[in-house]
Structure formats: structure tokens, C-alpha cells
């Protein structure tokens, strides 16, 4: 049986539908996740949580720090946070890289509690946004029809990926993958870094 801790300002119980509705500053803790939202409904008979308003899902490391944060407009998840769907997902990783998707599905199982998150219509970039123009395209970004973020082997896999420099497409590949930002060492493709030095220039 899944257990979670609920902190909130106001709770309403609907016995006829076995539904609890929490409003205000809602915090739900089910290790290693913390769910924050303005409103959360939990239907016990379906084991389904529905969150709306300033939705944030944090995954914590054993040290207590958040390894990644997922922001969303709306989500439906089981109480163990392993299965469900998310609309307008935005992920912030530990290295400040960002991923945006129109829709995401978490597909964990009892046999594999570390879920695989499948995202649609995705944009990923490690570059910081321009402070003066947040709508400006970053130095480089990857766009893809589908991305799988596997929490078990800590890899991010792309389908139909396009590499853009300042918003201009320069390369296409039907498949591409790289380690998740939480991985500190791994052999393979190194993402480009823009540098300026007095000796070499740009």
C-alpha cells in the first residue's frame, strides 16, 4: 500500500466518491518525491491524484537536494508518483538545463519503480535564456517529436531530433541520446560550449 504525507490549508472529504480535495498551499510527500500545488484531489477508489495551479514535482536525492524539478499546468498521477499524465511539462535539471514538452506520461511499474517519462513535442537546451529577451532562441537547442527520460539508466533518448543554433536548424537525426544531467561522467558525445578567451578569441 502506498503511503504519503499531506500538508495543506483546507481539506474537503467527499465520502460518496471517496475523494479528498486539498486547497491552498498543498504539499504531498511520498519519498523520494514532493508534490506542490494550489489544489490536489485524491480519489482513493482509483488511487489517482489530480493537481492544478503552480504544480511542481521535485525528486530528492538522499542528501535532501532536488535533482530535478518538474513544473506543469495540470497532472494526474497515482499516489506513488510512478504512473500518470502531465500537460505542458517543464523540467529543470540539476545543472540548470531545461526541457519543455506539450505532454508527458510517466510509465513506472511495481517491477521498475524508477519511472520512464515519455514526452511529446520537446525542446531541450542547457543554455541560459537571454535576460533581456526571454523569447529569444538560445545558443543551441534540441527539438524532438518524442523524448524518453529513463530514471533507471539515467539517459535521455530522442526520436526525430533537430539541432538548432540561434533558432536555425542545422542537423537532423532520427535517433539521439545523452546521459541525464545528474550523471557526472560518461563517454560519448560532448555538448558544445561557447567560450571567449584573449588568446583564441571566440
Backbone as CSV, one residue per row, in Angstrom:
resi,resn,N_x,N_y,N_z,CA_x,CA_y,CA_z,C_x,C_y,C_z
1,UNK,0.845,-1.187,0.000,0.000,0.000,0.000,0.880,1.235,0.000
2,UNK,0.569,2.214,-0.878,1.337,3.439,-0.971,0.922,4.397,0.132
3,UNK,1.918,5.043,0.749,1.647,5.991,1.816,2.222,7.339,1.420
4,UNK,1.499,8.418,1.758,2.032,9.738,1.530,1.588,10.662,2.655
5,UNK,2.328,11.752,2.833,2.046,12.747,3.869,1.490,13.984,3.189
6,UNK,0.401,14.520,3.736,-0.292,15.658,3.132,-0.256,16.848,4.080
7,UNK,0.212,18.009,3.572,0.155,19.276,4.297,-0.650,20.254,3.456
8,UNK,-1.607,20.964,4.074,-2.441,21.873,3.288,-3.162,22.839,4.211
9,UNK,-3.855,23.817,3.606,-4.624,24.808,4.361,-6.061,24.369,4.596
10,UNK,-6.631,23.620,3.663,-8.052,23.265,3.759,-8.287,21.932,3.056
11,UNK,-8.985,21.013,3.728,-9.286,19.698,3.154,-10.778,19.463,3.211
12,UNK,-11.328,18.998,2.078,-12.745,18.634,1.998,-12.834,17.164,1.640
13,UNK,-13.678,16.419,2.373,-13.882,14.994,2.108,-15.241,14.773,1.463
14,UNK,-15.248,14.019,0.379,-16.487,13.620,-0.282,-16.609,12.108,-0.150
15,UNK,-17.345,11.670,0.881,-17.431,10.247,1.186,-18.081,9.442,0.065
16,UNK,-19.037,10.049,-0.644,-19.765,9.306,-1.680,-18.853,8.884,-2.818
17,UNK,-17.839,9.697,-3.124,-16.913,9.374,-4.215,-15.520,9.005,-3.700
18,UNK,-15.364,8.901,-2.383,-14.077,8.597,-1.766,-12.988,9.558,-2.257
19,UNK,-13.323,10.848,-2.257,-12.423,11.876,-2.770,-12.062,12.865,-1.678
20,UNK,-10.774,13.190,-1.573,-10.285,14.258,-0.714,-9.810,15.403,-1.596
21,UNK,-10.197,16.621,-1.260,-9.787,17.806,-2.017,-9.028,18.729,-1.072
22,UNK,-7.756,18.978,-1.383,-6.909,19.858,-0.581,-6.651,21.140,-1.358
23,UNK,-6.834,22.283,-0.690,-6.643,23.580,-1.354,-5.740,24.469,-0.512
24,UNK,-5.128,25.427,-1.188,-4.237,26.362,-0.509,-2.809,26.072,-0.908
25,UNK,-1.911,26.007,0.064,-0.525,25.620,-0.187,-0.428,24.136,0.131
26,UNK,-0.573,23.305,-0.903,-0.650,21.858,-0.716,0.728,21.237,-0.943
27,UNK,1.152,20.408,-0.006,2.400,19.665,-0.130,2.113,18.188,0.122
28,UNK,2.528,17.341,-0.804,2.376,15.898,-0.648,3.755,15.269,-0.764
29,UNK,4.128,14.504,0.237,5.441,13.868,0.284,5.263,12.359,0.177
30,UNK,5.834,11.779,-0.844,5.899,10.324,-0.984,7.289,10.022,-1.524
31,UNK,8.183,9.644,-0.635,9.610,9.563,-0.956,9.872,8.740,-2.212
32,UNK,10.787,9.240,-3.097,11.631,10.423,-2.943,11.041,11.689,-3.571
33,UNK,9.708,11.764,-3.713,9.085,12.876,-4.416,8.363,13.811,-3.450
34,UNK,8.291,15.085,-3.860,7.479,16.090,-3.168,6.635,16.785,-4.225
35,UNK,5.312,16.776,-4.038,4.382,17.412,-4.972,3.816,18.661,-4.314
36,UNK,3.906,19.795,-5.016,3.378,21.075,-4.545,2.351,21.572,-5.550
37,UNK,1.233,22.112,-5.056,0.200,22.639,-5.951,-0.774,23.488,-5.158
38,UNK,-1.607,24.262,-5.895,-2.665,25.047,-5.254,-3.858,24.174,-4.887
39,UNK,-4.097,23.116,-5.656,-5.211,22.207,-5.375,-4.852,20.803,-5.802
40,UNK,-5.137,19.839,-4.935,-4.923,18.425,-5.241,-6.172,17.650,-4.844
41,UNK,-6.660,16.842,-5.765,-7.766,15.924,-5.473,-7.221,14.504,-5.488
42,UNK,-7.627,13.721,-4.479,-7.203,12.324,-4.423,-8.425,11.429,-4.364
43,UNK,-8.556,10.561,-5.378,-9.649,9.600,-5.435,-9.111,8.248,-4.996
44,UNK,-9.499,7.829,-3.779,-8.946,6.613,-3.192,-9.342,5.364,-3.973
45,UNK,-10.573,5.334,-4.503,-11.020,4.126,-5.200,-10.271,3.897,-6.515
46,UNK,-9.661,4.960,-7.073,-8.869,4.824,-8.297,-7.375,5.026,-8.056
47,UNK,-7.011,5.368,-6.810,-5.620,5.714,-6.469,-5.083,6.758,-7.456
48,UNK,-5.816,7.864,-7.590,-5.496,8.885,-8.583,-5.436,10.253,-7.923
49,UNK,-4.307,10.949,-8.121,-4.145,12.326,-7.656,-4.219,13.265,-8.854
50,UNK,-4.994,14.339,-8.715,-5.109,15.363,-9.737,-4.647,16.684,-9.146
51,UNK,-3.668,17.331,-9.772,-3.102,18.574,-9.244,-3.276,19.698,-10.256
52,UNK,-3.619,20.895,-9.725,-3.800,22.082,-10.561,-3.167,23.289,-9.864
53,UNK,-2.702,24.241,-10.659,-2.239,25.520,-10.135,-0.850,25.462,-9.526
54,UNK,0.135,26.096,-10.167,1.519,26.147,-9.674,2.035,24.761,-9.302
55,UNK,1.841,23.807,-10.203,2.215,22.428,-9.916,3.724,22.262,-10.052
56,UNK,4.344,21.688,-9.021,5.777,21.391,-9.032,5.984,20.004,-8.433
57,UNK,6.783,19.208,-9.121,7.113,17.870,-8.648,8.620,17.786,-8.511
58,UNK,9.099,17.609,-7.294,10.525,17.557,-7.003,10.941,16.127,-6.709
59,UNK,12.069,15.719,-7.265,12.658,14.425,-6.933,13.900,14.686,-6.099
60,UNK,13.924,14.155,-4.877,15.002,14.455,-3.953,16.075,13.378,-3.957
61,UNK,17.337,13.819,-3.775,18.459,12.927,-3.599,18.537,12.511,-2.133
62,UNK,19.308,11.459,-1.803,19.496,11.095,-0.396,20.028,12.240,0.461
63,UNK,20.753,13.180,-0.165,21.279,14.330,0.575,20.196,15.336,0.924
64,UNK,18.993,15.189,0.322,17.906,16.128,0.576,17.756,17.173,-0.500
65,UNK,18.738,17.301,-1.417,18.661,18.260,-2.504,17.795,17.714,-3.637
66,UNK,17.174,18.633,-4.376,16.335,18.234,-5.505,17.216,18.011,-6.730
67,UNK,17.145,16.798,-7.324,17.944,16.509,-8.515,17.286,17.071,-9.765
68,UNK,15.957,17.170,-9.764,15.245,17.762,-10.886,13.882,18.243,-10.393
69,UNK,13.343,19.239,-11.086,12.040,19.795,-10.734,11.187,19.815,-11.989
70,UNK,9.967,19.286,-11.882,9.026,19.300,-12.997,7.916,20.299,-12.686
71,UNK,7.684,21.230,-13.600,6.601,22.202,-13.489,5.521,21.815,-14.496
72,UNK,4.254,22.042,-14.154,3.170,21.657,-15.055,1.942,22.507,-14.801
73,UNK,1.071,22.577,-15.811,-0.220,23.233,-15.643,-1.225,22.306,-14.971
74,UNK,-1.082,20.996,-15.250,-2.063,20.023,-14.770,-1.430,18.647,-14.822
75,UNK,-1.699,17.820,-13.815,-1.198,16.454,-13.869,-2.150,15.496,-13.170
76,UNK,-2.114,14.267,-13.618,-2.830,13.159,-12.991,-1.818,12.056,-12.729
77,UNK,-1.672,11.649,-11.461,-0.687,10.648,-11.098,-1.245,9.708,-10.044
78,UNK,-0.704,8.492,-10.002,-1.007,7.601,-8.895,-0.281,8.104,-7.650
79,UNK,-0.676,7.613,-6.477,-0.125,8.140,-5.231,1.359,7.857,-5.063
80,UNK,1.900,6.865,-5.800,3.338,6.612,-5.729,4.122,7.450,-6.737
81,UNK,3.435,8.320,-7.489,4.025,9.246,-8.468,4.653,8.501,-9.646
82,UNK,4.409,7.213,-9.805,5.066,6.434,-10.846,4.311,6.392,-12.162
83,UNK,2.994,6.595,-12.135,2.210,6.464,-13.366,1.236,7.627,-13.472
84,UNK,1.063,8.121,-14.709,0.113,9.197,-14.916,0.491,10.050,-16.106
85,UNK,-0.233,11.174,-16.287,-0.007,12.069,-17.419,0.119,13.508,-16.933
86,UNK,0.836,14.316,-17.725,1.158,15.690,-17.362,0.974,16.560,-18.600
87,UNK,0.347,17.722,-18.435,0.158,18.663,-19.535,1.094,19.856,-19.377
88,UNK,1.689,20.275,-20.512,2.588,21.433,-20.544,3.671,21.306,-19.482
89,UNK,4.514,20.281,-19.662,5.561,19.977,-18.688,6.808,20.803,-18.964
90,UNK,7.431,21.275,-17.875,8.724,21.959,-17.952,9.624,21.340,-16.898
91,UNK,10.796,20.853,-17.319,11.713,20.211,-16.393,12.973,21.043,-16.229
92,UNK,13.377,21.237,-14.980,14.630,21.920,-14.663,15.549,20.898,-14.009
93,UNK,16.717,20.632,-14.644,17.634,19.621,-14.145,18.654,20.236,-13.197
94,UNK,19.454,19.370,-12.575,20.390,19.814,-11.543,21.472,20.741,-12.088
95,UNK,21.766,20.657,-13.401,22.784,21.526,-13.996,22.170,22.767,-14.635
96,UNK,20.898,23.055,-14.326,20.147,24.219,-14.836,19.772,24.090,-16.307
97,UNK,19.983,22.936,-16.926,19.449,22.728,-18.273,17.938,22.554,-18.178
98,UNK,17.237,22.807,-19.297,15.772,22.849,-19.285,15.193,21.990,-20.407
99,UNK,14.022,21.455,-20.131,13.297,20.674,-21.126,11.824,21.057,-21.040
100,UNK,11.224,21.318,-22.197,9.817,21.723,-22.271,9.087,20.750,-23.186
101,UNK,7.881,20.335,-22.784,7.108,19.393,-23.591,5.628,19.724,-23.504
102,UNK,4.914,19.449,-24.596,3.468,19.690,-24.613,2.741,18.718,-23.708
103,UNK,3.208,17.480,-23.663,2.556,16.446,-22.857,3.596,15.437,-22.409
104,UNK,3.384,14.857,-21.232,4.297,13.843,-20.722,3.496,12.732,-20.058
105,UNK,4.035,11.516,-20.135,3.418,10.346,-19.495,4.483,9.639,-18.678
106,UNK,4.196,9.379,-17.408,5.105,8.605,-16.552,4.621,7.155,-16.548
107,UNK,5.551,6.240,-16.842,5.156,4.847,-17.054,5.954,3.914,-16.159
108,UNK,5.908,4.129,-14.856,6.569,3.231,-13.919,5.708,2.020,-13.619
109,UNK,6.336,0.978,-13.093,5.631,-0.245,-12.710,6.138,-0.692,-11.344
110,UNK,5.459,-1.672,-10.758,5.915,-2.216,-9.482,7.277,-2.883,-9.626
111,UNK,7.517,-3.505,-10.800,8.802,-4.144,-11.032,9.913,-3.126,-11.282
112,UNK,9.551,-1.963,-11.829,10.522,-0.901,-12.109,10.003,0.400,-11.515
113,UNK,10.248,0.610,-10.205,9.698,1.805,-9.556,10.289,3.116,-10.066
114,UNK,11.517,3.086,-10.622,12.073,4.288,-11.238,11.403,4.467,-12.594
115,UNK,10.536,5.462,-12.754,9.698,5.524,-13.952,10.432,6.043,-15.179
116,UNK,9.909,5.655,-16.340,10.310,6.249,-17.606,9.290,7.324,-17.959
117,UNK,9.760,8.529,-18.230,8.879,9.621,-18.610,8.966,9.810,-20.119
118,UNK,7.837,9.700,-20.810,7.767,9.853,-22.264,7.157,11.216,-22.561
119,UNK,7.865,12.050,-23.293,7.443,13.422,-23.554,7.219,13.630,-25.043
120,UNK,6.255,14.484,-25.384,5.915,14.768,-26.777,6.155,16.242,-27.093
121,UNK,6.600,16.500,-28.339,6.869,17.870,-28.811,7.799,18.582,-27.830
122,UNK,9.066,18.180,-27.865,10.033,18.538,-26.819,11.069,19.528,-27.336
123,UNK,11.484,20.428,-26.446,12.631,21.309,-26.678,13.550,21.181,-25.468
124,UNK,14.847,20.898,-25.718,15.825,20.772,-24.637,17.003,21.689,-24.922
125,UNK,17.507,22.359,-23.894,18.693,23.192,-24.048,19.379,23.380,-22.692
126,UNK,20.719,23.330,-22.667,21.450,23.647,-21.440,21.795,25.128,-21.332
127,UNK,21.451,25.897,-22.365,21.832,27.310,-22.412,20.862,28.168,-21.600
128,UNK,21.390,29.184,-20.945,20.558,30.134,-20.224,19.810,31.028,-21.213
129,UNK,18.583,31.401,-20.851,17.826,32.321,-21.683,18.372,33.731,-21.555
130,UNK,18.206,34.504,-22.614,18.651,35.890,-22.603,17.858,36.674,-21.562
131,UNK,18.540,37.375,-20.672,17.865,38.108,-19.606,17.014,39.245,-20.154
132,UNK,17.443,39.845,-21.281,16.710,40.973,-21.850,15.587,40.553,-22.783
133,UNK,15.640,39.307,-23.277,14.618,38.827,-24.210,14.403,37.333,-23.973
134,UNK,13.436,37.000,-23.111,13.180,35.610,-22.747,12.656,34.781,-23.928
135,UNK,12.109,35.432,-24.974,11.580,34.722,-26.126,12.655,34.408,-27.166
136,UNK,13.834,34.968,-27.000,14.915,34.763,-27.969,15.424,33.327,-27.892
137,UNK,15.708,32.720,-29.044,16.218,31.353,-29.081,17.595,31.291,-28.425
138,UNK,17.880,30.228,-27.675,19.197,30.096,-27.040,20.279,29.795,-28.063
139,UNK,21.527,29.763,-27.605,22.652,29.486,-28.494,22.420,28.187,-29.254
140,UNK,22.056,27.115,-28.556,21.692,25.870,-29.231,20.630,25.143,-28.430
141,UNK,19.817,24.390,-29.168,18.754,23.620,-28.542,18.437,22.406,-29.406
142,UNK,17.875,21.386,-28.769,17.412,20.194,-29.469,15.895,20.167,-29.451
143,UNK,15.294,19.914,-30.605,13.852,19.722,-30.692,13.590,18.293,-31.155
144,UNK,12.537,17.676,-30.620,12.244,16.292,-30.982,10.753,16.030,-30.893
145,UNK,10.304,15.057,-31.707,8.902,14.649,-31.647,8.606,13.902,-30.356
146,UNK,9.591,13.111,-29.887,9.389,12.330,-28.667,10.710,12.186,-27.930
147,UNK,10.640,12.241,-26.608,11.812,12.054,-25.759,11.443,11.093,-24.638
148,UNK,12.355,10.150,-24.346,12.191,9.254,-23.209,13.279,9.562,-22.190
149,UNK,12.840,9.900,-20.983,13.769,10.142,-19.878,13.691,8.941,-18.949
150,UNK,14.715,8.100,-18.998,14.731,6.855,-18.226,15.444,7.110,-16.905
151,UNK,14.700,7.057,-15.804,15.278,7.317,-14.484,16.148,6.166,-14.007
152,UNK,15.949,4.957,-14.563,16.724,3.796,-14.125,18.156,3.855,-14.653
153,UNK,18.335,4.034,-15.977,19.694,4.086,-16.522,20.172,5.515,-16.753
154,UNK,19.361,6.501,-16.367,19.750,7.916,-16.377,20.195,8.364,-17.768
155,UNK,19.348,8.085,-18.770,19.611,8.556,-20.118,18.384,9.260,-20.666
156,UNK,18.631,10.186,-21.604,17.574,10.898,-22.311,17.697,10.531,-23.783
157,UNK,16.614,9.975,-24.355,16.635,9.480,-25.724,15.644,10.268,-26.578
158,UNK,16.065,10.641,-27.795,15.275,11.483,-28.688,14.877,10.718,-29.938
159,UNK,13.671,10.994,-30.444,13.217,10.494,-31.734,12.947,11.691,-32.642
160,UNK,13.481,11.620,-33.885,13.337,12.723,-34.846,13.821,14.028,-34.228
161,UNK,15.117,14.062,-33.931,15.719,15.214,-33.251,16.316,16.189,-34.256
162,UNK,16.159,17.486,-33.990,16.745,18.551,-34.814,17.592,19.452,-33.925
163,UNK,18.820,19.690,-34.352,19.701,20.607,-33.642,19.569,21.992,-34.244
164,UNK,19.330,23.003,-33.401,19.195,24.384,-33.860,20.259,25.260,-33.197
165,UNK,20.831,26.161,-33.994,21.741,27.187,-33.498,21.059,28.532,-33.673
166,UNK,20.824,29.228,-32.575,20.096,30.508,-32.601,18.776,30.380,-33.357
167,UNK,18.106,29.240,-33.196,16.795,29.040,-33.814,16.835,28.557,-35.238
168,UNK,18.032,28.351,-35.818,18.166,27.903,-37.202,18.513,26.418,-37.215
169,UNK,17.695,25.549,-37.866,18.006,24.118,-37.920,19.296,23.871,-38.696
170,UNK,20.212,23.071,-38.111,21.487,22.789,-38.773,21.751,21.292,-38.917
171,UNK,21.009,20.427,-38.182,21.254,18.988,-38.271,19.995,18.242,-37.860
172,UNK,19.859,17.019,-38.416,18.719,16.152,-38.095,19.223,14.733,-37.878
173,UNK,18.633,14.019,-36.934,18.915,12.606,-36.741,17.644,11.907,-36.262
174,UNK,17.362,10.705,-36.775,16.152,10.007,-36.329,16.253,9.524,-34.889
175,UNK,17.494,9.373,-34.385,17.668,8.907,-33.008,18.904,9.570,-32.407
176,UNK,18.786,9.960,-31.134,19.903,10.587,-30.437,19.696,10.381,-28.949
177,UNK,20.787,10.218,-28.194,20.661,10.072,-26.749,21.872,10.677,-26.060
178,UNK,21.693,11.046,-24.800,22.806,11.533,-23.980,22.476,11.238,-22.513
179,UNK,23.481,11.184,-21.646,23.214,10.926,-20.231,22.420,12.066,-19.605
180,UNK,21.638,11.737,-18.597,20.890,12.766,-17.872,21.862,13.730,-17.197
181,UNK,21.450,14.978,-16.978,22.363,15.959,-16.380,22.908,15.565,-15.019
182,UNK,22.240,14.668,-14.300,22.741,14.242,-12.983,23.949,13.325,-13.083
183,UNK,24.245,12.794,-14.300,25.403,11.923,-14.493,26.644,12.783,-14.638
184,UNK,27.653,12.545,-13.802,28.843,13.405,-13.801,29.895,12.958,-14.803
185,UNK,29.994,11.638,-15.092,30.993,11.153,-16.034,30.392,10.084,-16.929
186,UNK,30.614,10.227,-18.218,30.153,9.206,-19.163,30.827,9.452,-20.498
187,UNK,31.225,8.376,-21.188,31.829,8.509,-22.502,30.757,8.807,-23.537
188,UNK,31.131,9.506,-24.612,30.181,9.768,-25.685,30.253,11.199,-26.170
189,UNK,29.155,11.653,-26.761,29.071,12.986,-27.360,29.187,14.069,-26.296
190,UNK,30.019,15.066,-26.554,30.156,16.196,-25.643,29.389,17.384,-26.211
191,UNK,28.450,17.966,-25.469,27.707,19.116,-25.977,28.625,20.315,-26.141
192,UNK,28.410,21.135,-27.172,29.278,22.291,-27.394,29.123,23.344,-26.304
193,UNK,30.216,24.026,-26.009,30.227,25.108,-25.023,30.819,26.334,-25.706
194,UNK,30.149,27.466,-25.561,30.603,28.708,-26.192,31.557,29.420,-25.245
195,UNK,32.802,29.724,-25.725,33.804,30.370,-24.887,34.485,31.508,-25.637
196,UNK,34.974,32.466,-24.897,35.769,33.547,-25.439,37.015,33.712,-24.575
197,UNK,38.202,33.659,-25.209,39.454,33.847,-24.476,40.287,34.923,-25.177
198,UNK,41.161,35.594,-24.433,42.007,36.627,-25.072,43.017,36.039,-26.038
199,UNK,43.285,34.716,-25.944,44.300,34.090,-26.811,43.690,33.467,-28.051
200,UNK,42.538,32.816,-27.895,41.934,32.102,-29.011,40.745,32.826,-29.612
201,UNK,40.230,33.837,-28.920,39.032,34.522,-29.416,37.787,33.694,-29.140
202,UNK,36.808,33.768,-30.030,35.551,33.051,-29.849,35.657,31.632,-30.374
